[in-house]
């Protein structure tokens, strides 16, 4: 009974697992060099694990991407519907907005010099002879 229960639990990280092997003559030289370098530095297993985890994550993202595209399409349709409803209508504001224009306009490309002086120097400057 104990043996059956242990088999149902499955493999954990601490259990001994059989080695996996790769067929080197069936992979491009560039890929082989990368994997050989990782293997020589004892980083091949974490590297392969991270690749598989990234692939699973990308598969999940791709599956959810179609849902996102559908939502964007529905949103775009609603915006178009609102635009069609608002087209030809006028919007009136209940508040009177007044923007004062106290500044002189300067046309681009021209030098505008104002005759009006906005500030002055209030302090006395003493001349010092060195």
trRosetta pair geometry for C-beta under 8 A, 3 or more apart (Angstrom, degrees):
i j d omega theta_ij theta_ji phi_ij phi_ji
1 4 5.9 -55 -155 33 35 110
1 5 6.6 32 151 -16 66 106
2 5 5.7 -57 -150 38 35 111
2 6 6.3 36 155 -20 68 106
3 6 5.8 -55 -149 36 31 112
3 7 6.6 30 154 -19 63 106
4 7 5.9 -55 -150 34 32 111
4 8 6.6 32 152 -21 64 106
5 8 5.8 -55 -151 32 34 112
5 9 6.8 40 152 -28 64 100
6 9 5.8 -47 -154 22 35 114
7 10 8.0 47 168 -68 37 36
9 12 7.6 -26 136 -39 110 101
11 15 5.0 -126 -150 65 78 136
11 17 6.2 64 -163 -85 147 108
12 15 5.3 105 52 -5 69 101
22 27 7.1 -4 164 -19 117 140
22 35 7.0 -46 62 156 167 158
23 26 4.5 34 105 18 111 115
23 27 7.3 144 92 -17 65 93
24 27 6.2 -70 -153 34 39 105
24 32 5.5 77 -156 -124 92 122
27 31 4.8 -102 165 86 112 124
27 32 5.2 140 94 -59 111 89
27 35 7.7 17 116 13 160 142
28 31 4.7 88 64 10 86 104
28 32 6.9 -152 96 -8 43 89
29 32 5.5 -55 -146 37 32 115
29 33 6.3 36 156 -23 66 103
30 33 5.9 -52 -151 31 29 111
30 34 6.8 27 152 -17 62 104
31 34 5.8 -55 -152 35 34 111
31 35 6.3 25 154 -12 67 109
32 35 5.9 -62 -147 43 30 106
32 36 5.9 31 156 -22 67 110
33 36 5.7 -53 -141 37 28 112
33 37 6.4 31 157 -21 62 105
34 37 5.9 -56 -152 34 28 111
34 38 6.6 25 152 -15 63 107
35 38 5.6 -54 -147 39 34 111
35 39 6.1 36 153 -21 66 107
35 44 6.3 61 -165 -126 72 111
35 47 8.0 -174 -119 99 64 141
36 39 5.6 -54 -145 38 31 113
36 40 6.3 34 155 -22 65 104
37 40 5.8 -52 -147 33 29 111
37 41 6.6 7 160 0 62 110
38 41 6.3 -71 -149 49 28 97
38 43 4.7 -99 -159 83 78 86
38 44 4.2 117 121 -84 102 67
38 47 4.8 -52 -155 8 149 158
39 42 7.5 30 -174 -78 32 29
39 43 7.9 -102 -58 53 19 57
39 44 4.2 23 -81 -46 63 139
42 45 8.0 -20 179 17 60 98
43 46 5.8 -57 -164 49 66 106
43 47 5.5 72 138 -31 83 110
44 47 5.5 -63 -147 39 29 115
44 48 6.2 25 160 -18 68 107
45 48 6.0 -55 -144 36 29 106
45 49 6.3 29 157 -18 64 108
46 49 5.6 -55 -144 39 33 114
46 50 6.2 34 157 -20 67 106
47 50 5.9 -56 -149 36 27 109
47 51 6.5 29 152 -20 62 105
48 51 5.6 -51 -149 33 34 114
48 52 6.5 32 154 -17 66 104
49 52 5.9 -57 -151 37 31 108
49 53 6.3 29 153 -17 65 108
50 53 5.6 -54 -145 39 33 111
50 54 6.2 35 155 -20 66 106
51 54 5.8 -55 -147 37 29 110
51 55 6.3 32 153 -22 64 106
52 55 5.6 -52 -148 34 32 114
52 56 6.6 33 153 -18 64 103
53 56 5.8 -53 -151 35 33 111
53 57 6.4 32 152 -18 65 107
54 57 5.5 -55 -147 39 33 112
54 58 6.2 34 154 -20 67 105
55 58 5.7 -53 -145 37 31 111
55 59 6.4 35 153 -22 63 103
56 59 5.7 -52 -150 33 31 113
56 60 6.6 32 151 -18 63 104
57 60 5.7 -54 -153 35 33 112
57 61 6.4 33 150 -18 66 105
58 61 5.5 -51 -146 37 35 113
58 62 6.2 36 154 -21 67 104
59 62 5.8 -53 -146 36 30 111
59 63 6.5 31 153 -19 63 104
60 63 5.8 -54 -149 34 31 110
60 64 6.4 20 155 -9 65 109
61 64 5.9 -64 -148 44 31 104
61 65 6.2 48 150 -42 66 100
62 65 5.3 -39 -148 13 33 122
62 66 7.9 37 158 -19 56 89
63 66 6.9 -52 -174 21 35 104
63 67 7.9 27 138 -8 61 105
64 67 5.3 -51 -161 35 53 115
64 68 6.3 55 144 -23 76 103
65 68 5.5 -54 -150 36 36 113
65 69 6.3 38 152 -21 68 103
66 69 5.6 -49 -147 34 34 112
66 70 6.5 39 152 -21 64 102
67 70 5.7 -53 -153 34 33 113
67 71 6.5 32 151 -18 65 104
68 71 5.7 -53 -150 36 33 111
68 72 6.4 33 152 -19 66 105
69 72 5.7 -53 -148 37 33 112
69 73 6.3 36 152 -21 65 105
70 73 5.7 -54 -150 35 31 113
70 74 6.5 29 153 -17 65 104
71 74 5.8 -53 -148 36 32 110
71 75 6.3 33 153 -19 65 107
72 75 5.6 -54 -146 38 32 113
72 76 6.2 36 153 -22 65 105
73 76 5.6 -52 -147 35 30 113
73 77 6.5 32 153 -20 63 104
74 77 5.6 -53 -151 35 33 113
74 78 6.5 33 152 -19 65 104
75 78 5.7 -53 -150 35 33 111
75 79 6.5 34 152 -19 65 104
76 79 5.7 -52 -149 35 32 112
76 80 6.5 33 152 -18 64 105
77 80 5.7 -54 -150 37 32 112
77 81 6.4 36 151 -21 65 104
78 81 5.5 -50 -148 34 34 114
78 82 6.4 34 153 -17 65 103
79 82 5.8 -52 -148 38 32 110
79 83 6.2 36 151 -22 64 106
80 83 5.5 -52 -145 36 32 114
80 84 6.4 35 153 -21 64 103
81 84 5.7 -53 -150 34 31 111
81 85 6.5 29 152 -18 64 105
82 85 5.6 -55 -148 37 34 111
82 86 6.1 21 157 -10 68 111
83 86 6.0 -62 -142 45 28 103
83 87 6.2 45 154 -43 64 100
84 87 5.7 -40 -145 11 29 119
85 89 7.7 -5 141 -7 60 135
86 89 5.5 -94 -160 40 49 116
93 96 7.9 149 105 -77 107 28
93 97 6.9 0 108 -13 154 109
104 112 6.5 -176 115 171 119 137
104 114 5.9 165 24 -98 145 108
105 112 7.9 -152 113 -102 37 161
106 110 6.5 -152 -176 79 78 93
106 112 3.6 -119 -112 -1 107 145
107 110 4.7 43 71 22 92 123
107 112 7.6 127 25 -56 61 116
117 120 7.0 62 141 -67 124 84
121 125 7.9 -12 152 -28 142 109
